[in-house]
Amino acid sequence: MRTDIRLAGFGGQGIQLAGIILGRAAALYENRYAFQTQSIGPEARGGKSRAEVVISDDPRDYPKVRKLDILLVMSQEALDSYLKDLPEGKILIYDEDMIKNPPKREDIKIYKIPATSEAYKLGNRIVANVIMLGALTKITNVVSEESIKKAVLDMVKEKFRELNIKALEKGFELGKKAMG
């Protein structure tokens, strides 16, 4: 089994970290193979940011995204740039707070998550990426809640762990709500 995932937004949203956390959850806690690649625009903050994660049961699998299964976007520019790459029947998860022109495709499954506004309610907008990871986990089951939680704890500094776990749990809740 193979799942191709693209996370995209702009620099400063924690897209790269989210990709690393997702890959770590699969590789270290699910005993699967994960390949993670990333690219950022020339600007450190505000430029395009993209992380791709391939999760596979085959260690010899091609390490780059071939055909997207899941697209998670946190900016209008990312949605505009990458929606065309999402095939029919696949999954789009987007931060509705950051998207002014929502997608109108009927051939894909669309889930909108108010990640940025919920991150502000938790006290720090920087955890919107972790909220989105929680929603992605709940909606897709690409990794377990337990695995993603362990990976978040691995990757964040101790003083931010409680905040990030609250954000992850909020993401699980929002993902469940988005599924209806």
VMD Tcl script that draws the C-alpha trace (Angstrom):
set ca {
  {0.00 0.00 0.00}
  {1.19 3.51 -0.86}
  {-0.19 6.96 -0.02}
  {1.09 10.15 -1.69}
  {0.52 13.33 0.32}
  {1.31 16.98 -0.39}
  {1.19 19.62 2.34}
  {1.39 23.18 1.08}
  {1.09 26.76 2.24}
  {3.50 29.62 2.73}
  {6.75 29.94 4.64}
  {6.21 30.42 8.36}
  {3.17 28.12 8.64}
  {5.19 25.07 9.67}
  {4.53 23.08 6.50}
  {8.02 21.52 6.51}
  {7.73 20.52 10.16}
  {4.28 19.01 9.54}
  {5.74 16.88 6.74}
  {8.57 15.68 8.95}
  {6.17 14.84 11.79}
  {3.89 12.89 9.45}
  {6.79 10.94 7.95}
  {8.18 10.25 11.40}
  {4.82 8.94 12.63}
  {4.67 6.46 9.76}
  {8.30 5.36 9.85}
  {8.97 5.16 13.59}
  {5.58 4.25 15.00}
  {3.74 2.45 12.20}
  {6.68 0.35 10.91}
  {6.11 1.63 7.40}
  {8.45 3.39 5.00}
  {8.19 7.15 4.65}
  {9.91 9.41 2.17}
  {9.70 13.15 2.75}
  {10.79 15.89 0.37}
  {10.31 19.62 0.64}
  {10.67 22.87 -1.21}
  {10.35 26.46 -0.18}
  {10.26 29.68 -2.15}
  {13.15 32.17 -2.08}
  {11.55 34.08 0.80}
  {12.00 32.61 4.29}
  {8.51 33.72 5.32}
  {5.62 34.31 2.99}
  {6.99 32.41 -0.02}
  {5.57 29.13 -1.26}
  {6.24 26.14 0.95}
  {5.59 22.51 0.12}
  {6.32 19.19 1.79}
  {5.56 15.85 0.21}
  {5.32 12.60 2.10}
  {5.10 9.16 0.55}
  {4.06 6.44 2.98}
  {4.55 2.91 1.71}
  {4.80 -0.70 2.78}
  {7.55 -1.29 0.19}
  {11.10 -0.12 1.01}
  {11.94 -0.01 -2.70}
  {9.08 2.32 -3.59}
  {9.74 5.50 -5.58}
  {10.40 8.27 -3.01}
  {8.62 11.12 -4.82}
  {4.92 11.79 -5.17}
  {3.59 10.16 -8.32}
  {-0.15 10.62 -8.06}
  {-1.60 12.58 -5.14}
  {-3.97 10.83 -2.78}
  {-4.21 13.68 -0.26}
  {-3.67 17.41 -0.69}
  {-3.57 19.54 2.47}
  {-3.38 23.29 1.84}
  {-3.03 26.24 4.19}
  {-3.01 29.16 1.73}
  {-4.94 30.37 -1.30}
  {-1.79 30.34 -3.41}
  {-1.15 26.69 -2.52}
  {-4.73 25.76 -3.38}
  {-4.52 27.63 -6.69}
  {-1.17 26.03 -7.54}
  {-1.81 22.41 -6.59}
  {-5.53 21.65 -6.85}
  {-5.07 20.70 -10.50}
  {-2.69 17.91 -9.39}
  {-5.36 16.16 -7.30}
  {-7.02 13.33 -9.25}
  {-10.71 12.50 -9.19}
  {-11.91 10.71 -6.07}
  {-9.02 11.87 -3.87}
  {-8.97 14.05 -0.74}
  {-8.52 17.79 -0.26}
  {-8.20 19.20 3.26}
  {-7.88 22.96 3.55}
  {-7.64 25.66 6.20}
  {-10.87 27.54 5.57}
  {-9.54 30.60 7.42}
  {-6.83 31.08 4.79}
  {-8.87 30.35 1.65}
  {-10.91 33.21 0.15}
  {-12.00 31.31 -2.98}
  {-12.96 27.76 -1.93}
  {-12.63 24.97 -4.47}
  {-15.68 24.08 -6.52}
  {-14.72 20.59 -7.68}
  {-17.34 17.90 -7.22}
  {-15.10 14.99 -8.22}
  {-13.00 15.03 -5.01}
  {-13.70 14.74 -1.28}
  {-13.31 18.17 0.34}
  {-12.87 18.85 4.04}
  {-12.58 22.39 5.39}
  {-10.92 22.95 8.75}
  {-10.85 26.29 10.65}
  {-7.26 25.67 11.74}
  {-5.92 29.22 11.97}
  {-8.84 30.60 14.00}
  {-8.70 27.59 16.33}
  {-4.94 28.06 16.74}
  {-5.56 31.67 17.82}
  {-8.09 30.40 20.37}
  {-5.40 28.09 21.76}
  {-3.14 31.12 22.12}
  {-0.67 30.73 19.24}
  {-1.38 30.74 15.49}
  {1.79 28.73 14.85}
  {0.02 25.50 15.88}
  {-2.40 25.68 12.93}
  {-0.13 23.17 11.16}
  {-0.55 20.68 14.02}
  {-4.32 21.20 13.99}
  {-4.25 20.36 10.27}
  {-2.17 17.24 10.97}
  {-4.75 16.14 13.54}
  {-7.56 16.67 11.03}
  {-5.64 14.80 8.31}
  {-5.05 11.90 10.69}
  {-8.71 11.68 11.71}
  {-10.07 12.03 8.17}
  {-7.66 9.69 6.37}
  {-6.32 7.27 9.00}
  {-3.02 7.39 7.09}
  {-1.35 7.02 10.51}
  {-2.93 6.38 13.90}
  {-3.73 9.10 16.41}
  {-1.27 7.49 18.81}
  {1.57 7.54 16.23}
  {1.06 11.16 15.22}
  {0.91 12.17 18.90}
  {4.24 10.43 19.59}
  {5.81 12.09 16.55}
  {4.59 15.54 17.63}
  {6.07 14.99 21.10}
  {9.37 13.93 19.48}
  {9.62 17.06 17.37}
  {8.54 19.95 19.56}
  {10.45 21.52 22.42}
  {9.31 20.51 25.87}
  {7.87 23.93 26.70}
  {5.55 23.71 23.66}
  {4.43 20.09 24.06}
  {1.23 20.80 25.98}
  {0.12 23.43 23.45}
  {0.89 21.15 20.51}
  {-0.98 18.20 22.01}
  {-4.00 20.47 22.58}
  {-3.71 21.56 18.94}
  {-3.48 17.96 17.73}
  {-6.53 16.94 19.74}
  {-8.42 19.97 18.39}
  {-7.47 18.76 14.91}
  {-8.86 15.28 15.65}
  {-12.10 16.90 16.83}
  {-12.34 19.18 13.77}
  {-11.55 16.31 11.41}
  {-14.33 14.22 12.91}
  {-16.73 17.17 12.65}
  {-15.75 17.81 9.01}
  {-16.59 14.21 8.11}
  {-20.15 14.80 9.31}
}
mol new
graphics top color blue
foreach p $ca { graphics top sphere $p radius 0.5 }
foreach p [lrange $ca 0 end-1] q [lrange $ca 1 end] { graphics top cylinder $p $q radius 0.2 }
display resetview
